Amino acid sequence: MNSDQNYPLKKISLTIENLGQAVFIVNRHAKTATNPKYLYRLKQESLKKLIEEGKAEKIGLHFSQNPRNSQQQSDVLVKCGDYLFHIPPTKTDFENLPHLGKLDGHFRNPKASLSLHAAKALLQSYTGITEGGAPPNNQRRNHQPYQKPIFKKLGERYS
């Protein structure tokens, strides 16, 4: 158990600034996590909900710094409070958003003073997404129990 999990979380309000800070913390930790899928999903769903509610806005498209398969790729730049994030684009983003060209390396997001545990708890309460959860039914159904191998002497048949 982490040291910050021992203490009860103080209630953090769901302001645009707090949500932006929480997304920033989750995104920063996802880049070095051993299994970042959940953290990136939490970031993506949080930003999607913030955009739908008008608390964040899509600014434009940037060329990706790490394109897949050495191909040119663009990401959507999203502004939430004082923080800027990149998310994958949709087809309509290419039609509706201006392309801003190459990423400006001089801009840095402000420092955040929130623990990962608190940031995850804030975004989980905001989006309703939980970590782990039960596996989908099709994965659970196809899983067969372990069966010990049967060893026969050389030349014997498996009948």
C-alpha contacts under 8 A as a table, 3 or more apart, distances in Angstrom:
res1	aa1	res2	aa2	distance
1	M	5	Q	6.45
1	M	6	N	7.41
2	N	5	Q	5.27
2	N	6	N	7.04
3	S	6	N	5.63
3	S	7	Y	7.79
4	D	7	Y	6.07
4	D	115	S	7.61
4	D	117	H	7.03
5	Q	8	P	7.16
5	Q	117	H	7.04
9	L	118	A	6.86
12	I	18	N	7.67
12	I	122	L	7.20
13	S	18	N	7.14
14	L	18	N	6.24
14	L	19	L	6.22
14	L	122	L	7.61
14	L	126	Y	7.54
15	T	18	N	5.21
15	T	19	L	6.12
16	I	19	L	5.17
16	I	20	G	5.99
16	I	55	K	6.39
16	I	80	C	6.79
16	I	81	G	5.84
17	E	20	G	5.14
17	E	21	Q	6.10
17	E	80	C	7.47
17	E	81	G	5.31
17	E	82	D	7.19
18	N	21	Q	5.03
18	N	22	A	6.09
19	L	22	A	4.99
19	L	23	V	6.17
19	L	122	L	7.43
19	L	123	L	7.11
20	G	23	V	5.17
20	G	24	F	6.16
20	G	80	C	5.49
20	G	81	G	6.15
20	G	82	D	7.53
20	G	83	Y	6.08
21	Q	24	F	5.01
21	Q	25	I	6.29
21	Q	83	Y	7.33
21	Q	112	A	5.99
21	Q	114	L	7.47
21	Q	119	A	7.79
22	A	25	I	5.16
22	A	26	V	6.20
22	A	114	L	7.08
22	A	116	L	7.91
22	A	118	A	7.85
22	A	119	A	4.39
22	A	120	K	7.13
22	A	122	L	7.02
22	A	123	L	6.85
23	V	26	V	5.15
23	V	27	N	5.96
23	V	43	K	5.65
23	V	46	S	7.41
23	V	47	L	7.86
23	V	119	A	7.17
23	V	123	L	7.48
24	F	27	N	5.14
24	F	28	R	6.07
24	F	83	Y	7.39
24	F	85	F	7.87
24	F	112	A	7.68
25	I	28	R	5.14
25	I	29	H	6.25
25	I	112	A	7.13
25	I	114	L	7.10
25	I	115	S	7.43
25	I	116	L	6.17
25	I	119	A	6.54
26	V	29	H	5.27
26	V	30	A	6.03
26	V	39	L	6.05
26	V	40	Y	7.69
26	V	42	L	7.90
26	V	43	K	6.74
26	V	116	L	6.35
26	V	119	A	6.58
26	V	120	K	6.78
27	N	30	A	5.05
27	N	31	K	6.57
27	N	39	L	6.93
27	N	40	Y	6.67
27	N	43	K	6.52
28	R	31	K	5.64
28	R	32	T	7.52
29	H	32	T	5.66
29	H	33	A	6.04
29	H	39	L	7.89
29	H	116	L	7.46
30	A	33	A	5.01
30	A	35	N	7.91
30	A	36	P	4.86
30	A	37	K	7.86
30	A	39	L	5.55
30	A	40	Y	6.36
31	K	36	P	7.02
32	T	36	P	7.65
33	A	36	P	5.18
35	N	38	Y	7.44
36	P	39	L	5.32
36	P	40	Y	6.14
37	K	40	Y	5.32
37	K	41	R	6.12
38	Y	41	R	5.01
38	Y	42	L	6.09
38	Y	131	E	6.80
39	L	42	L	5.05
39	L	43	K	6.22
40	Y	43	K	5.00
40	Y	44	Q	6.05
41	R	44	Q	5.02
41	R	45	E	6.04
42	L	45	E	5.35
42	L	46	S	5.98
42	L	123	L	7.03
42	L	124	Q	7.49
42	L	127	T	7.93
42	L	129	I	7.16
43	K	46	S	5.21
43	K	47	L	6.14
44	Q	47	L	5.32
44	Q	48	K	6.10
44	Q	87	I	6.90
45	E	48	K	5.00
45	E	49	K	6.14
45	E	127	T	6.92
46	S	49	K	5.23
46	S	50	L	6.12
46	S	123	L	6.61
46	S	126	Y	7.44
46	S	127	T	6.09
47	L	50	L	4.95
47	L	51	I	6.08
47	L	56	A	7.29
48	K	51	I	5.21
48	K	52	E	6.25
49	K	52	E	5.03
49	K	53	E	6.19
49	K	127	T	7.42
50	L	53	E	5.19
50	L	54	G	6.16
50	L	55	K	5.01
50	L	56	A	5.27
50	L	80	C	7.92
51	I	54	G	5.05
51	I	55	K	5.88
51	I	56	A	4.68
51	I	57	E	5.60
51	I	58	K	7.48
52	E	55	K	7.71
53	E	56	A	7.69
54	G	57	E	6.75
55	K	80	C	6.72
55	K	81	G	8.00
56	A	78	V	6.82
56	A	79	K	5.59
56	A	80	C	4.48
56	A	81	G	7.20
57	E	78	V	5.62
57	E	79	K	5.44
57	E	80	C	6.78
58	K	76	V	6.79
58	K	77	L	5.92
58	K	78	V	4.47
58	K	79	K	6.43
58	K	97	L	7.81
59	I	76	V	7.43
59	I	77	L	5.55
59	I	78	V	5.75
59	I	79	K	6.79
59	I	97	L	7.12
59	I	98	P	7.83
60	G	76	V	5.80
60	G	77	L	5.43
60	G	78	V	7.64
60	G	97	L	5.01
60	G	98	P	5.07
60	G	99	H	5.68
60	G	100	L	6.13
61	L	74	S	6.07
61	L	75	D	5.51
61	L	76	V	4.58
61	L	77	L	5.81
61	L	93	D	7.98
61	L	94	F	7.76
61	L	97	L	6.61
61	L	98	P	6.30
61	L	99	H	4.61
61	L	100	L	5.61
61	L	101	G	7.25
62	H	74	S	5.30
62	H	75	D	5.34
62	H	76	V	6.36
62	H	77	L	6.70
62	H	99	H	6.29
62	H	100	L	5.49
62	H	101	G	5.34
62	H	102	K	5.79
62	H	103	L	5.89
63	F	72	Q	7.09
63	F	73	Q	5.78
63	F	74	S	4.32
63	F	75	D	6.30
63	F	101	G	5.92
63	F	102	K	5.34
63	F	103	L	6.60
64	S	67	P	5.55
64	S	72	Q	7.32
64	S	73	Q	5.38
64	S	74	S	4.99
64	S	75	D	5.78
64	S	102	K	7.95
64	S	103	L	7.73
65	Q	103	L	7.60
67	P	70	S	5.73
67	P	71	Q	5.81
67	P	72	Q	5.96
67	P	73	Q	5.42
68	R	71	Q	6.03
68	R	72	Q	7.92
68	R	73	Q	7.45
74	S	88	P	7.66
74	S	89	P	7.24
75	D	86	H	5.80
75	D	87	I	5.72
75	D	88	P	5.13
75	D	89	P	5.65
76	V	86	H	5.35
76	V	87	I	5.26
76	V	88	P	6.02
76	V	89	P	5.41
76	V	93	D	7.56
77	L	84	L	6.70
77	L	85	F	5.72
77	L	86	H	4.77
77	L	87	I	6.81
78	V	84	L	5.56
78	V	85	F	5.13
78	V	86	H	6.07
78	V	87	I	7.40
79	K	82	D	7.14
79	K	83	Y	5.84
79	K	84	L	4.61
79	K	85	F	6.54
80	C	83	Y	5.32
80	C	84	L	6.32
80	C	85	F	7.96
82	D	109	N	7.18
82	D	110	P	7.19
83	Y	109	N	5.41
83	Y	110	P	7.01
84	L	109	N	6.66
89	P	93	D	5.84
89	P	94	F	7.33
90	T	93	D	5.22
90	T	94	F	7.06
91	K	94	F	5.61
91	K	95	E	6.96
92	T	95	E	5.07
92	T	96	N	6.02
93	D	96	N	5.18
93	D	97	L	5.43
94	F	97	L	5.91
94	F	98	P	7.81
100	L	103	L	7.81
104	D	107	F	6.38
105	G	108	R	7.79
114	L	118	A	6.45
114	L	119	A	6.39
115	S	118	A	5.24
115	S	119	A	6.13
116	L	119	A	5.00
116	L	120	K	6.01
117	H	120	K	5.27
117	H	121	A	6.15
118	A	121	A	5.07
118	A	122	L	6.10
119	A	122	L	5.13
119	A	123	L	6.23
120	K	123	L	5.21
120	K	124	Q	5.88
121	A	124	Q	5.07
121	A	125	S	6.13
122	L	125	S	5.32
122	L	126	Y	6.21
123	L	126	Y	4.87
123	L	127	T	5.96
123	L	128	G	7.90
124	Q	127	T	5.30
124	Q	128	G	5.20
124	Q	129	I	5.23
124	Q	130	T	6.16
125	S	128	G	5.34
125	S	129	I	7.58
130	T	133	G	6.73
135	P	139	Q	6.51
135	P	140	R	6.52
136	P	139	Q	5.65
136	P	140	R	6.57
137	N	140	R	5.15
137	N	141	R	6.05
138	N	141	R	5.27
138	N	142	N	6.33
139	Q	142	N	5.54
139	Q	143	H	6.48
140	R	143	H	5.52
141	R	144	Q	7.94
152	K	155	G	7.99
152	K	156	E	5.98
152	K	157	R	7.42
152	K	158	Y	7.56
153	K	156	E	5.62
